[in-house]
């Protein structure tokens, strides 16, 4: 007759289950022990409940961790925004102070500048502008409401490296201050007038009006700001040709050719102009052999150019005539 026992103990390993059953008054050799599926099923259900509880706790802990991380990220973004706003206001304040200082310099020294301008028109590249334009009245003080945080860099705020960006901005500001200190001519200029490209366009306009000295001054200042732009030397060489500064025209044309390397299709037109201008300067110095070499170099770039062909032929005739006279 089977007996159901509730008073038992058991141990479990990864490979076996050991059950201890107390049988009082029963001979061990005459007893058989049976384990039904009901008990095993109940144990499996209990284990599943425990695992479900653990999984729920794990999910809950994960959600809490993600929420904490999100709070930390938002707090860090808020700090970055506040730091950028502070930097923006500092830059804005510096600009306002520079404007006030510039206006003070212009109003306080306008009389002395007008007297000095008469004696150095060839050195001041903007004397026409000072004569024609009147100084505008100071702007009225007002407040501007900013509803966004401007960023210098195009990267997303969460992807940016704030420390590196601030260091870069600091270095840029130091470089601008050093440049303004090294070049006194920049003190009275607007911000856009300190751009080499703007100065190049200004020089081109002055050249078109045959004001070659003022154009040279514009190109000089642009070259001091950036000495790697070949068109600045090329255009200044054209001014020197007009003023018969032939050796300087040769130097500027040679410098332009030095920068216009390697020779590619994009700089072919500039190289051709440099050869022609240097060749013209050589010919005006009666160095016709050197001038012909430059014209032939220009023809290699554009063999179908009739004007250059005719000029080269004229130089050949001059050389041949000189040789005949010497004979």
Helices and strands as residue ranges (DSSP letters): E 8-12, E 17-21, G 28-30, H 37-119, H 127-132, G 157-159, H 162-182, G 184-188, G 192-194, H 196-208, H 212-225, H 230-242, H 246-259, G 265-267, H 268-284, H 288-301, H 306-326
